[in-house]
Structures are given as C-alpha cells and as structure tokens.
Amino acid sequence: PTWEKFAEEVEQRKMPVKIVTVDCVQEAQLCRDMKVMAFPTLRWFQDGKAELPDYRSDRTVAALVQYTERKLMISAKFQDWESKNKDPNVNQKMKSMMENSKVEPPGCQVSGSLLVNRVPGNFHILARSVNHNLNAAMTNLTHRVNHLSFGTQPKHLPRSKSRVLKHIPDSLKKFYPIDHVMYKSNQYHQAFHHYIKVVSTRFKVGSDFTLYQFIEQSQLVFYDATSIPEAKFSYDLSPMSVLVEKEERKWYDYLTSLFAIIGGTFTTLGLIDATLFKVFKPKKL
C-alpha cells in the first residue's frame, strides 16, 4: 500500500519521475545483474544509470516524497550550473566528483571481541537483517580481515614488555598473520572457511608474560542453491606451548672455554715443535 500511495502522490504532484516495481522472483536474472541483495530495495535511476547508495530512510509516503524532491532539486541545480559553464573540463570534473561522492560499498563492517573458553570452537558471519527480507542464499561473502587476534594484543602491553618483543625474531611473532587479507568470492553459493590453530607463547626475557600466536588455512567451500553461505572461523588451541627465554652463560663456562683454547694452543705448538725437531734434527753419518 505504501508504494501505491507514493506513486499516486507523485502523479498528483506531476513530478517528472516514474515509479517502477520489479518482481525479483520473476526477474531473477535482472536482480542478480543489478546486485539486489535485500527486499525491498529502493534505488534511484538517473538517465538509465543507478545512483548509489540505495534509499535507506523511513518507508513512509512523506519521507519518500521528500527524498524524491531532494533528488530532483540536486539534478536541476546541476543541469542549470552545467548549462552556464562552457568549460568541458570543469563539467567533466564536476560529474566525476558527484559520481564518486555517491559510491558506497554494499557491505557491512563487523568489529568487537568474543570471550571464549580454552576449547575448540568457531564463529561465523552470515547475512541477516531485521529491516529487510534478505535472500541470504544469494549473499556474496567476500570479506577482508582487518584484524584478528587472540588474547592480549602486543600493542596493548606495557612499554617494558613491548621493548622485549623488538628483540624477538619475526618467526616467533605470528600474532595476526591474516590482517589486511582479502578473501574474494567470485561466484554465488560459495564462501571461505578459515581453520586456525592457536599456540600459546610464553616469553621469559626480562619480563614474564604470555601471548597467543596462530597459523591459519583457508578453504573455499561451495554451497547448494538453497543453503546460506557463511564466512566461518574455526579455532583450536594447541596442547603444546612455545617457551621463549634468554639464557646467559655462567662464569665457569668462560673459564672452561679459556682453558680449552689454551690447551688446544699448547697441543698445536707441541705438534709443530716435534715436527720441526724431526725435520731439522742433524743426522749421523
């Protein structure tokens, strides 16, 4: 009923706008081509081209009319400005700025922390919405991991402990190996699953503290047409632990090494002396 009343209001006001509805069940291919991921999706088209972002405000007739008036006013102002400005370079630059300002990626940002037990587990991300009727089976699960870590992050450690980590080899600092990695799904009905092995690492170098390293393997999983794809993260804590400590040599190790050098030198000189004595020993006639 809201869409019908909105269409009647537009017609009564004689706005230069056409309200069109598309049934994504009957026109499934068209909706896939237009990347329609939620129902209903309200999208503005100007000169046959979609202008993003999609409408996400109130679904009332008054709000929709106000949005339409605002879009028409912006278009009229730009066309009036374009007709008065004769420089094609400026016109092209202005158009480019307007197009770039409207681009909005059709995705979500997820952040937070989870309190988990020291047992194997998993968490997964899939498409849901309380405001839209989503066709979750058609979700594109392309995702980028900006940050993933377990336990206390090294950057949150006190300065004394952070200074210790600067002297640790990089091979022992795999705290977030998949940060800033993009996992791209090129087709529908597929998603990446991540398998993580978490290893506790105890550092006994000046200070005594524990951090968590992990290694990760990813696999592209395929779903059937009715299943809902999900980005799944499965983790398991290793029963083994890594101990990093610094050992200093005792004073008697130094003496042992010194005596070994002296003994080796004495033996070498003795062999050289015996060899020279045999070579240069006067022979009896």
LOVOLO-516990 format. One record per residue: x, y, z of N, C-alpha, C in turn; residue number from 1. Coordinates in steps of 0.02 Angstrom, whole numbers, plus 50000, padded with zeros to 5 digits. Layout:
N
(r (X,Y,Z),(X,Y,Z),(X,Y,Z),NUM) ...
//
This chain:
285
(r (50041,49939,50000),(50000,50000,50000),(50042,50064,50000),1) (r (50099,50063,50034),(50141,50123,50037),(50166,50142,49968),2) (r (50187,50092,49928),(50214,50107,49862),(50159,50135,49816),3) (r (50098,50108,49823),(50043,50132,49781),(50024,50204,49799),4) (r (50022,50219,49864),(50007,50288,49885),(50062,50336,49863),5) (r (50124,50312,49867),(50180,50353,49845),(50175,50368,49771),6) (r (50159,50317,49730),(50151,50327,49658),(50094,50375,49643),7) (r (50039,50370,49681),(49983,50417,49671),(50003,50488,49689),8) (r (50042,50496,49742),(50065,50562,49763),(50110,50594,49711),9) (r (50154,50554,49682),(50200,50579,49630),(50160,50600,49569),10) (r (50108,50562,49552),(50067,50578,49494),(50026,50641,49506),11) (r (50000,50649,49567),(49961,50708,49582),(50004,50772,49580),12) (r (50066,50766,49603),(50111,50824,49603),(50143,50836,49535),13) (r (50131,50790,49489),(50158,50794,49421),(50235,50799,49421),14) (r (50265,50759,49462),(50338,50756,49465),(50364,50718,49404),15) (r (50421,50739,49376),(50449,50703,49318),(50485,50639,49339),16) (r (50448,50596,49371),(50476,50534,49399),(50427,50478,49385),17) (r (50455,50419,49370),(50414,50359,49360),(50431,50309,49415),18) (r (50380,50282,49446),(50388,50232,49498),(50378,50163,49467),19) (r (50428,50122,49470),(50427,50056,49438),(50441,50003,49490),20) (r (50406,49948,49488),(50418,49892,49532),(50443,49832,49491),21) (r (50488,49794,49521),(50515,49734,49488),(50507,49675,49536),22) (r (50479,49622,49511),(50472,49560,49550),(50535,49518,49540),23) (r (50576,49513,49592),(50640,49478,49586),(50631,49402,49583),24) (r (50572,49379,49595),(50559,49307,49585),(50551,49293,49511),25) (r (50512,49336,49477),(50502,49328,49405),(50562,49352,49365),26) (r (50595,49404,49389),(50653,49434,49353),(50717,49421,49393),27) (r (50730,49358,49406),(50787,49340,49448),(50854,49362,49417),28) (r (50862,49352,49352),(50925,49370,49320),(50937,49445,49321),29) (r (50884,49484,49311),(50891,49556,49314),(50913,49579,49383),30) (r (50884,49550,49434),(50903,49569,49503),(50975,49548,49518),31) (r (50997,49492,49490),(51067,49472,49500),(51113,49521,49466),32) (r (51096,49541,49405),(51138,49589,49368),(51141,49656,49404),33) (r (51087,49677,49435),(51085,49741,49471),(51111,49733,49543),34) (r (51130,49672,49562),(51157,49658,49629),(51109,49679,49684),35) (r (51047,49659,49675),(50996,49671,49726),(51003,49616,49779),36) (r (51019,49635,49841),(51033,49586,49893),(50981,49586,49949),37) (r (50933,49632,49947),(50883,49635,50000),(50817,49657,49970),38) (r (50763,49637,50002),(50696,49653,49978),(50657,49687,50034),39) (r (50624,49744,50022),(50628,49781,49958),(50689,49826,49955),40) (r (50715,49836,49895),(50769,49883,49882),(50742,49942,49843),41) (r (50754,50002,49867),(50731,50063,49834),(50792,50097,49803),42) (r (50792,50102,49738),(50851,50128,49702),(50830,50182,49653),43) (r (50869,50235,49651),(50856,50292,49607),(50897,50284,49543),44) (r (50863,50293,49486),(50896,50290,49421),(50892,50358,49387),45) (r (50949,50380,49362),(50953,50444,49326),(50983,50430,49257),46) (r (50946,50445,49204),(50969,50434,49136),(50987,50361,49124),47) (r (50950,50316,49154),(50961,50245,49144),(51017,50215,49186),48) (r (51047,50255,49230),(51102,50231,49272),(51082,50234,49345),49) (r (51099,50182,49382),(51083,50180,49454),(51128,50228,49492),50) (r (51099,50264,49539),(51137,50309,49582),(51137,50281,49653),51) (r (51195,50260,49674),(51203,50233,49741),(51222,50289,49789),52) (r (51208,50281,49854),(51181,50222,49888),(51105,50216,49880),53) (r (51080,50156,49894),(51008,50145,49892),(50973,50183,49949),54) (r (50910,50194,49941),(50870,50229,49992),(50864,50185,50054),55) (r (50879,50214,50113),(50878,50176,50175),(50842,50212,50232),56) (r (50805,50264,50215),(50770,50302,50267),(50701,50272,50278),57) (r (50657,50312,50308),(50590,50288,50326),(50551,50268,50264),58) (r (50509,50216,50272),(50468,50192,50217),(50397,50221,50221),59) (r (50392,50285,50231),(50328,50319,50232),(50321,50360,50168),60) (r (50258,50378,50152),(50246,50417,50091),(50279,50485,50096),61) (r (50275,50517,50154),(50304,50583,50163),(50380,50581,50155),62) (r (50413,50531,50184),(50485,50525,50179),(50507,50511,50107),63) (r (50469,50470,50072),(50486,50454,50003),(50476,50515,49957),64) (r (50424,50553,49969),(50413,50613,49929),(50468,50664,49942),65) (r (50488,50671,50004),(50541,50718,50021),(50607,50697,49988),66) (r (50621,50633,49989),(50682,50608,49956),(50680,50621,49881),67) (r (50622,50611,49850),(50614,50623,49778),(50625,50697,49762),68) (r (50596,50741,49802),(50604,50813,49790),(50677,50833,49796),69) (r (50711,50805,49845),(50782,50822,49854),(50824,50799,49795),70) (r (50811,50739,49770),(50849,50714,49713),(50835,50756,49650),71) (r (50773,50776,49641),(50756,50818,49583),(50789,50886,49589),72) (r (50791,50914,49649),(50821,50979,49658),(50896,50978,49644),73) (r (50929,50925,49667),(51001,50918,49654),(51013,50912,49579),74) (r (50973,50872,49545),(50981,50863,49473),(50969,50928,49436),75) (r (50917,50966,49456),(50902,51029,49422),(50957,51080,49432),76) (r (50984,51083,49493),(51038,51131,49507),(51100,51114,49466),77) (r (51116,51050,49460),(51175,51031,49422),(51165,51046,49348),78) (r (51107,51032,49321),(51094,51045,49250),(51096,51120,49235),79) (r (51071,51162,49281),(51073,51234,49272),(51146,51259,49274),80) (r (51185,51232,49320),(51256,51252,49325),(51294,51230,49263),81) (r (51279,51168,49239),(51313,51141,49181),(51298,51182,49118),82) (r (51236,51206,49111),(51219,51246,49052),(51254,51314,49051),83) (r (51269,51340,49111),(51302,51406,49114),(51377,51400,49108),84) (r (51405,51344,49125),(51478,51335,49123),(51497,51304,49056),85) (r (51539,51339,49017),(51556,51316,48950),(51619,51274,48948),86) (r (51655,51270,49003),(51719,51234,49004),(51704,51159,49011),87) (r (51719,51118,48959),(51704,51046,48964),(51745,51010,49017),88) (r (51807,51034,49029),(51849,51002,49079),(51820,51010,49149),89) (r (51793,51070,49164),(51762,51082,49228),(51699,51040,49236),90) (r (51660,51035,49182),(51599,50994,49184),(51615,50921,49199),91) (r (51666,50895,49164),(51685,50826,49175),(51710,50814,49246),92) (r (51748,50862,49272),(51774,50856,49340),(51717,50857,49391),93) (r (51668,50899,49379),(51610,50904,49424),(51570,50839,49423),94) (r (51560,50812,49363),(51523,50749,49358),(51559,50694,49394),95) (r (51625,50692,49386),(51665,50640,49419),(51660,50646,49495),96) (r (51662,50708,49520),(51657,50718,49592),(51589,50696,49618),97) (r (51536,50709,49581),(51469,50689,49603),(51462,50614,49602),98) (r (51489,50581,49551),(51484,50508,49547),(51523,50475,49603),99) (r (51584,50501,49617),(51625,50471,49670),(51594,50482,49739),100) (r (51560,50538,49747),(51531,50552,49812),(51471,50507,49827),101) (r (51444,50474,49776),(51385,50432,49785),(51403,50359,49794),102) (r (51465,50342,49783),(51485,50271,49787),(51485,50248,49859),103) (r (51453,50193,49871),(51452,50164,49938),(51455,50088,49931),104) (r (51504,50056,49961),(51510,49984,49953),(51451,49948,49985),105) (r (51421,49899,49950),(51363,49863,49978),(51386,49809,50026),106) (r (51415,49828,50082),(51441,49780,50129),(51431,49803,50200),107) (r (51454,49763,50247),(51448,49778,50319),(51517,49777,50351),108) (r (51523,49813,50405),(51584,49812,50445),(51567,49782,50513),109) (r (51605,49732,50531),(51594,49696,50594),(51655,49704,50638),110) (r (51644,49726,50699),(51700,49733,50746),(51677,49714,50815),111) (r (51724,49696,50857),(51707,49677,50926),(51754,49624,50951),112) (r (51737,49595,51008),(51778,49542,51038),(51733,49488,51066),113) (r (51759,49428,51070),(51722,49371,51095),(51760,49341,51154),114) (r (51723,49323,51207),(51753,49289,51264),(51739,49214,51255),115) (r (51792,49176,51244),(51784,49104,51229),(51823,49063,51280),116) (r (51802,49001,51287),(51838,48954,51330),(51898,48925,51294),117) (r (51942,48895,51332),(52003,48866,51303),(51987,48796,51276),118) (r (51938,48793,51231),(51919,48730,51198),(51907,48746,51125),119) (r (51908,48697,51081),(51894,48710,51010),(51824,48741,51001),120) (r (51819,48786,50953),(51755,48819,50940),(51756,48852,50872),121) (r (51704,48891,50858),(51700,48927,50794),(51652,48985,50802),122) (r (51659,49033,50758),(51610,49086,50750),(51603,49098,50675),123) (r (51543,49118,50654),(51531,49126,50583),(51490,49189,50570),124) (r (51497,49215,50510),(51465,49277,50489),(51421,49262,50429),125) (r (51358,49280,50433),(51312,49271,50377),(51264,49330,50375),126) (r (51225,49335,50321),(51182,49393,50309),(51115,49385,50344),127) (r (51098,49436,50386),(51033,49439,50417),(51015,49513,50426),128) (r (50950,49527,50429),(50928,49596,50439),(50858,49596,50469),129) (r (50847,49642,50516),(50781,49649,50545),(50738,49698,50505),130) (r (50770,49735,50459),(50734,49785,50420),(50719,49764,50348),131) (r (50751,49709,50326),(50742,49688,50257),(50727,49613,50255),132) (r (50694,49593,50201),(50685,49522,50187),(50741,49501,50140),133) (r (50794,49474,50168),(50853,49457,50129),(50846,49390,50095),134) (r (50872,49387,50035),(50882,49322,50002),(50953,49300,50020),135) (r (50959,49272,50080),(51026,49258,50108),(51065,49208,50067),136) (r (51031,49165,50030),(51066,49115,49989),(51104,49148,49932),137) (r (51087,49210,49914),(51120,49245,49859),(51173,49294,49885),138) (r (51192,49288,49947),(51240,49335,49977),(51310,49322,49950),139) (r (51345,49375,49934),(51416,49370,49916),(51457,49379,49980),140) (r (51492,49327,50000),(51529,49327,50063),(51602,49348,50055),141) (r (51616,49388,50005),(51683,49417,50000),(51696,49458,50063),142) (r (51754,49448,50095),(51769,49484,50156),(51843,49498,50162),143) (r (51857,49550,50200),(51926,49571,50214),(51935,49570,50290),144) (r (51987,49536,50312),(52002,49533,50384),(52049,49592,50400),145) (r (52022,49643,50431),(52064,49699,50451),(52107,49682,50511),146) (r (52078,49644,50558),(52118,49624,50616),(52085,49564,50650),147) (r (52125,49515,50667),(52102,49458,50705),(52160,49434,50750),148) (r (52148,49430,50814),(52200,49408,50861),(52166,49373,50920),149) (r (52206,49337,50957),(52183,49302,51016),(52221,49327,51077),150) (r (52185,49337,51132),(52217,49360,51193),(52236,49434,51189),151) (r (52282,49453,51231),(52305,49523,51234),(52345,49540,51172),152) (r (52331,49596,51143),(52369,49618,51084),(52436,49647,51107),153) (r (52489,49634,51069),(52554,49661,51088),(52556,49737,51095),154) (r (52515,49773,51055),(52517,49846,51059),(52486,49872,51124),155) (r (52450,49829,51161),(52421,49849,51224),(52464,49830,51284),156) (r (52523,49802,51272),(52568,49784,51326),(52602,49845,51354),157) (r (52625,49842,51417),(52665,49897,51444),(52729,49907,51404),158) (r (52758,49965,51410),(52816,49982,51370),(52875,49935,51383),159) (r (52882,49913,51445),(52939,49869,51461),(52933,49802,51423),160) (r (52872,49776,51417),(52862,49713,51382),(52864,49723,51306),161) (r (52839,49780,51282),(52842,49793,51210),(52914,49800,51187),162) (r (52957,49827,51230),(53027,49833,51213),(53060,49765,51205),163) (r (53037,49716,51244),(53064,49649,51240),(53049,49618,51171),164) (r (52988,49630,51145),(52968,49600,51082),(53008,49625,51023),165) (r (53039,49683,51029),(53079,49710,50974),(53140,49667,50961),166) (r (53162,49629,51011),(53222,49587,51004),(53204,49514,50988),167) (r (53140,49500,50979),(53119,49432,50964),(53116,49424,50888),168) (r (53139,49368,50860),(53136,49357,50787),(53064,49358,50762),169) (r (53055,49379,50699),(52988,49383,50670),(52954,49315,50666),170) (r (52993,49262,50662),(52964,49195,50657),(52927,49176,50721),171) (r (52939,49211,50776),(52905,49198,50839),(52854,49251,50856),172) (r (52833,49289,50806),(52785,49343,50817),(52727,49339,50767),173) (r (52697,49280,50761),(52640,49270,50716),(52575,49283,50755),174) (r (52566,49344,50777),(52508,49360,50819),(52445,49374,50778),175) (r (52452,49402,50719),(52394,49415,50675),(52416,49408,50602),176) (r (52425,49347,50579),(52452,49335,50511),(52403,49349,50455),177) (r (52338,49355,50469),(52290,49365,50414),(52261,49436,50413),178) (r (52293,49482,50450),(52270,49551,50448),(52277,49580,50378),179) (r (52226,49617,50357),(52225,49653,50292),(52226,49605,50232),180) (r (52201,49545,50241),(52198,49496,50187),(52126,49495,50161),181) (r (52119,49497,50094),(52053,49495,50062),(52038,49424,50038),182) (r (51979,49400,50055),(51956,49334,50033),(51896,49345,49987),183) (r (51907,49338,49923),(51858,49357,49873),(51820,49296,49846),184) (r (51754,49301,49847),(51711,49250,49817),(51685,49276,49750),185) (r (51706,49245,49696),(51689,49269,49630),(51619,49248,49606),186) (r (51590,49199,49638),(51525,49173,49618),(51479,49169,49678),187) (r (51414,49161,49665),(51366,49149,49718),(51374,49078,49745),188) (r (51346,49066,49804),(51344,49000,49835),(51414,48974,49850),189) (r (51458,49018,49873),(51524,48997,49895),(51550,49046,49947),190) (r (51593,49021,49990),(51622,49064,50043),(51684,49031,50070),191) (r (51728,49071,50099),(51789,49046,50129),(51777,49024,50201),192) (r (51805,48966,50218),(51807,48943,50287),(51879,48945,50310),193) (r (51889,48967,50372),(51957,48976,50398),(51967,48928,50457),194) (r (52024,48894,50456),(52042,48846,50508),(52105,48871,50543),195) (r (52099,48883,50608),(52150,48919,50646),(52176,48874,50702),196) (r (52241,48869,50707),(52273,48834,50763),(52308,48886,50806),197) (r (52286,48891,50869),(52312,48941,50915),(52364,48909,50960),198) (r (52421,48942,50967),(52476,48917,51008),(52495,48970,51059),199) (r (52492,48952,51122),(52513,48999,51174),(52589,49005,51175),200) (r (52613,49065,51184),(52685,49078,51183),(52704,49117,51245),201) (r (52747,49086,51285),(52769,49118,51347),(52838,49149,51337),202) (r (52843,49212,51354),(52906,49248,51347),(52937,49259,51416),203) (r (52997,49233,51424),(53034,49244,51487),(53100,49279,51470),204) (r (53093,49341,51449),(53151,49382,51430),(53145,49446,51469),205) (r (53175,49448,51527),(53167,49506,51570),(53100,49503,51606),206) (r (53045,49511,51570),(52978,49504,51597),(52950,49435,51581),207) (r (52899,49415,51617),(52867,49351,51607),(52795,49364,51587),208) (r (52777,49350,51523),(52709,49361,51500),(52694,49312,51444),209) (r (52629,49303,51430),(52606,49254,51381),(52564,49289,51327),210) (r (52578,49273,51265),(52539,49296,51208),(52518,49235,51167),211) (r (52475,49246,51116),(52449,49191,51076),(52465,49203,51002),212) (r (52501,49156,50974),(52512,49155,50902),(52462,49107,50870),213) (r (52453,49113,50804),(52411,49064,50770),(52432,49059,50697),214) (r (52417,49001,50669),(52426,48989,50598),(52356,48974,50569),215) (r (52348,48991,50506),(52281,48987,50476),(52284,48956,50407),216) (r (52234,48917,50391),(52224,48890,50324),(52153,48905,50302),217) (r (52145,48925,50240),(52079,48943,50213),(52060,48896,50157),218) (r (51996,48883,50152),(51969,48839,50101),(51904,48868,50073),219) (r (51898,48870,50007),(51837,48894,49975),(51786,48837,49974),220) (r (51729,48849,50007),(51677,48798,50015),(51618,48816,49969),221) (r (51591,48767,49936),(51535,48777,49890),(51470,48753,49922),222) (r (51416,48791,49911),(51350,48776,49939),(51301,48761,49883),223) (r (51247,48726,49901),(51194,48717,49851),(51151,48780,49848),224) (r (51103,48782,49801),(51067,48843,49786),(51022,48866,49844),225) (r (51003,48821,49889),(50958,48839,49943),(50993,48852,50010),226) (r (51057,48834,50015),(51093,48844,50078),(51120,48915,50083),227) (r (51129,48938,50145),(51153,49005,50158),(51229,49004,50168),228) (r (51267,49037,50126),(51340,49037,50135),(51359,49078,50197),229) (r (51415,49060,50227),(51438,49095,50287),(51514,49095,50288),230) (r (51542,49149,50313),(51614,49152,50325),(51626,49123,50394),231) (r (51658,49065,50396),(51664,49028,50458),(51737,49028,50481),232) (r (51746,49039,50546),(51813,49040,50576),(51813,48986,50631),233) (r (51848,48931,50619),(51854,48877,50668),(51923,48880,50699),234) (r (51926,48878,50765),(51990,48883,50800),(51999,48824,50848),235) (r (52061,48809,50859),(52079,48754,50904),(52143,48773,50940),236) (r (52145,48763,51006),(52204,48780,51045),(52250,48720,51049),237) (r (52312,48731,51031),(52362,48677,51032),(52378,48658,51104),238) (r (52385,48593,51119),(52404,48571,51186),(52477,48587,51201),239) (r (52516,48602,51151),(52586,48619,51160),(52594,48695,51164),240) (r (52647,48716,51196),(52660,48787,51205),(52732,48802,51185),241) (r (52743,48864,51165),(52811,48886,51147),(52839,48928,51204),242) (r (52900,48913,51222),(52935,48950,51275),(52994,48987,51245),243) (r (52994,49052,51253),(53048,49094,51228),(53083,49124,51288),244) (r (53146,49107,51297),(53184,49133,51354),(53256,49147,51333),245) (r (53288,49188,51372),(53357,49207,51359),(53402,49176,51412),246) (r (53451,49138,51389),(53498,49105,51435),(53566,49140,51432),247) (r (53592,49156,51489),(53658,49187,51493),(53710,49135,51514),248) (r (53770,49142,51487),(53824,49094,51504),(53851,49108,51574),249) (r (53865,49053,51611),(53892,49059,51678),(53967,49077,51674),250) (r (53993,49101,51731),(54064,49122,51731),(54111,49063,51721),251) (r (54090,49004,51744),(54134,48946,51735),(54134,48922,51663),252) (r (54080,48938,51624),(54082,48922,51553),(54137,48961,51518),253) (r (54147,49022,51540),(54200,49063,51511),(54269,49033,51527),254) (r (54278,49012,51590),(54342,48982,51609),(54355,48917,51571),255) (r (54303,48876,51563),(54311,48813,51527),(54331,48827,51454),256) (r (54300,48876,51423),(54317,48893,51354),(54389,48920,51350),257) (r (54408,48960,51400),(54476,48988,51400),(54528,48933,51407),258) (r (54517,48886,51454),(54564,48831,51463),(54566,48786,51401),259) (r (54508,48777,51369),(54507,48736,51308),(54549,48769,51253),260) (r (54545,48835,51248),(54585,48870,51198),(54660,48864,51214),261) (r (54676,48873,51279),(54747,48868,51299),(54774,48797,51287),262) (r (54732,48747,51305),(54754,48677,51296),(54763,48661,51222),263) (r (54717,48685,51180),(54723,48672,51109),(54783,48706,51079),264) (r (54797,48767,51103),(54856,48803,51078),(54920,48766,51098),265) (r (54923,48743,51162),(54982,48707,51186),(54993,48643,51146),266) (r (54939,48607,51133),(54945,48544,51095),(54969,48558,51024),267) (r (54942,48610,50992),(54961,48626,50924),(55034,48646,50920),268) (r (55057,48687,50967),(55127,48708,50967),(55173,48649,50980),269) (r (55150,48601,51023),(55190,48541,51035),(55199,48499,50972),270) (r (55145,48493,50933),(55150,48454,50871),(55196,48489,50821),271) (r (55190,48556,50817),(55233,48593,50770),(55306,48585,50792),272) (r (55320,48589,50857),(55389,48583,50882),(55417,48513,50867),273) (r (55376,48461,50878),(55400,48394,50865),(55414,48384,50791),274) (r (55372,48412,50748),(55382,48406,50676),(55446,48441,50654),275) (r (55456,48501,50678),(55517,48539,50660),(55580,48504,50687),276) (r (55574,48475,50747),(55633,48441,50776),(55654,48381,50732),277) (r (55603,48344,50707),(55619,48287,50665),(55647,48308,50598),278) (r (55621,48364,50571),(55644,48386,50506),(55715,48413,50509),279) (r (55729,48453,50559),(55794,48487,50562),(55844,48452,50609),280) (r (55828,48393,50634),(55874,48357,50677),(55936,48335,50637),281) (r (55995,48351,50661),(56056,48331,50624),(56063,48255,50620),282) (r (56079,48232,50561),(56083,48160,50550),(56156,48137,50560),283) (r (56164,48078,50589),(56230,48050,50600),(56253,48014,50537),284) (r (56315,48024,50520),(56346,47991,50461),(56379,47926,50481),285) 
//
